[in-house]
Amino acid sequence: MDNENFDQLAEATRKALDTLNPLEAAILRQSFGIEYEKIQNDGEIARALDIPAAFVEVYRVRALRKLRHPARSMLFNELMEWEATPKKHVEIVIPKAIEEIEKLTPQLLERLHANTDNIEKLQPDVFEHFVAELLASRGFKNVRLIGREKKTSADIFATKYVDDVGEHKYFVEVKRWKDRIGVEVIDRVYGAMIAENSRYGWTAAMIVSIVGFKNFRKYTRDDIHNLGIYLKNRDDLLFWLDEYKINENGLLVPVENARNI
């Protein structure tokens, strides 16, 4: 191929890749050495792009299929041949839609970190587990998912040691409602915390709401704090998620042993 034809192919390649999702284009560029040194190992590509390794194959196949569209007819034979070649020992896992995911995983946490708008789409049980995992990452101990326990109204049990005070046991209420939380929830949580104190020894409560809280006439924020209730909203969740570090041994709060107190 002479230089003129090579330049034309390079320009057509660049234009075709520019029509793709930026992540898909980056994966193809690194997989085939287009404008970059070729990286053959999916793990290296995943680390370079800060995504789960399992997603590299998914996005690469998806991008190659898009490039077959007639609107992107100036393509590279090498890429098409690669797609047509049978792969050995490669399991293509298409990520489920967030709404369909039924349990929290490290991979899901990475997806949430990459797109925080997906937090609102989590199923209620998964959202509770998500909050519990973030609390564990913030230094809370003995974190348990107890929303199905009949003897308590709390969704999450968590403890935290306070210097010179001792262990605090937190009654955590999680709300994934579309509307802001009103004073009735404050009253109910406070009443439940007092009623259950002899059984569980609650010393504080936390209400986590993805959409935040209404302006209360009955209480000021200082009043609520003096009741021992802490209000956490979406900004708090995003801050916790931003500081969350994936545990190499799996979740800090595995769901299989997180439901008993």
VENHURA-V171203 format. One record per backbone hydrogen bond with DSSP energy under -1.0 kcal/mol. CO is the residue of the C=O (numbers start at 1). NH is the residue of the N-H. E is the energy in kcal/mol with one decimal. If there is no record, write none. Layout:
co=CO nh=NH e=E
co=CO nh=NH e=E
//
This chain:
co=2 nh=6 e=-2.5
co=3 nh=7 e=-2.6
co=4 nh=8 e=-2.1
co=5 nh=9 e=-2.5
co=6 nh=10 e=-2.6
co=7 nh=11 e=-2.3
co=8 nh=12 e=-2.4
co=9 nh=13 e=-2.6
co=10 nh=14 e=-2.4
co=11 nh=15 e=-2.3
co=12 nh=16 e=-2.3
co=13 nh=17 e=-2.6
co=14 nh=18 e=-2.0
co=16 nh=19 e=-1.0
co=17 nh=20 e=-1.6
co=21 nh=25 e=-2.7
co=22 nh=26 e=-2.2
co=23 nh=27 e=-2.1
co=24 nh=28 e=-2.1
co=25 nh=29 e=-2.6
co=26 nh=30 e=-2.2
co=27 nh=31 e=-2.4
co=28 nh=32 e=-2.2
co=29 nh=34 e=-2.1
co=30 nh=39 e=-3.3
co=41 nh=45 e=-1.9
co=42 nh=46 e=-2.8
co=43 nh=47 e=-2.2
co=44 nh=48 e=-2.4
co=45 nh=49 e=-2.1
co=46 nh=50 e=-1.1
co=46 nh=51 e=-2.0
co=52 nh=55 e=-1.5
co=53 nh=56 e=-1.2
co=55 nh=59 e=-2.8
co=56 nh=60 e=-2.3
co=57 nh=61 e=-2.4
co=58 nh=62 e=-2.1
co=59 nh=63 e=-2.5
co=60 nh=64 e=-2.4
co=61 nh=65 e=-1.9
co=62 nh=66 e=-1.7
co=63 nh=67 e=-1.9
co=66 nh=69 e=-1.6
co=69 nh=72 e=-2.5
co=73 nh=75 e=-1.8
co=76 nh=80 e=-1.7
co=77 nh=81 e=-2.9
co=78 nh=82 e=-2.1
co=79 nh=83 e=-2.1
co=80 nh=84 e=-1.9
co=81 nh=85 e=-1.3
co=97 nh=100 e=-1.8
co=98 nh=101 e=-1.1
co=105 nh=109 e=-2.1
co=106 nh=110 e=-1.8
co=107 nh=111 e=-1.9
co=108 nh=112 e=-2.5
co=109 nh=113 e=-2.2
co=110 nh=114 e=-1.9
co=111 nh=115 e=-1.8
co=115 nh=118 e=-1.8
co=116 nh=119 e=-1.6
co=118 nh=121 e=-1.2
co=119 nh=122 e=-1.4
co=123 nh=127 e=-2.9
co=124 nh=128 e=-2.3
co=125 nh=129 e=-2.0
co=126 nh=130 e=-2.5
co=127 nh=131 e=-2.4
co=128 nh=132 e=-2.4
co=129 nh=133 e=-2.6
co=130 nh=134 e=-2.1
co=131 nh=135 e=-2.4
co=132 nh=136 e=-2.3
co=133 nh=137 e=-1.8
co=135 nh=140 e=-2.0
co=136 nh=139 e=-1.3
co=141 nh=159 e=-2.5
co=144 nh=157 e=-2.5
co=146 nh=149 e=-1.9
co=155 nh=146 e=-2.2
co=156 nh=172 e=-2.2
co=157 nh=144 e=-2.8
co=158 nh=170 e=-3.8
co=159 nh=141 e=-3.5
co=160 nh=168 e=-2.9
co=162 nh=165 e=-2.2
co=162 nh=166 e=-3.0
co=166 nh=162 e=-2.9
co=168 nh=160 e=-2.1
co=169 nh=203 e=-2.5
co=169 nh=204 e=-1.6
co=170 nh=158 e=-1.3
co=171 nh=206 e=-2.7
co=172 nh=155 e=-2.4
co=172 nh=156 e=-1.9
co=173 nh=208 e=-3.0
co=175 nh=210 e=-1.7
co=181 nh=214 e=-2.8
co=182 nh=185 e=-1.1
co=183 nh=187 e=-2.5
co=184 nh=188 e=-2.1
co=185 nh=189 e=-2.6
co=186 nh=190 e=-2.4
co=187 nh=191 e=-2.5
co=188 nh=192 e=-2.6
co=189 nh=193 e=-2.5
co=190 nh=194 e=-2.0
co=191 nh=195 e=-2.5
co=192 nh=196 e=-2.2
co=196 nh=200 e=-2.7
co=197 nh=201 e=-2.3
co=204 nh=171 e=-2.5
co=205 nh=230 e=-2.6
co=206 nh=173 e=-3.2
co=207 nh=232 e=-2.8
co=208 nh=175 e=-3.2
co=212 nh=181 e=-2.3
co=220 nh=224 e=-2.1
co=221 nh=225 e=-2.3
co=222 nh=226 e=-2.5
co=223 nh=227 e=-1.1
co=224 nh=229 e=-1.9
co=225 nh=228 e=-1.8
co=228 nh=205 e=-3.0
co=230 nh=207 e=-2.6
co=232 nh=209 e=-2.7
co=233 nh=237 e=-2.0
co=234 nh=238 e=-2.7
co=235 nh=239 e=-2.1
co=236 nh=240 e=-2.6
co=237 nh=241 e=-2.9
co=238 nh=242 e=-2.4
co=239 nh=243 e=-1.5
co=247 nh=250 e=-2.1
co=254 nh=257 e=-1.2
co=255 nh=258 e=-1.2
co=258 nh=145 e=-4.8
//
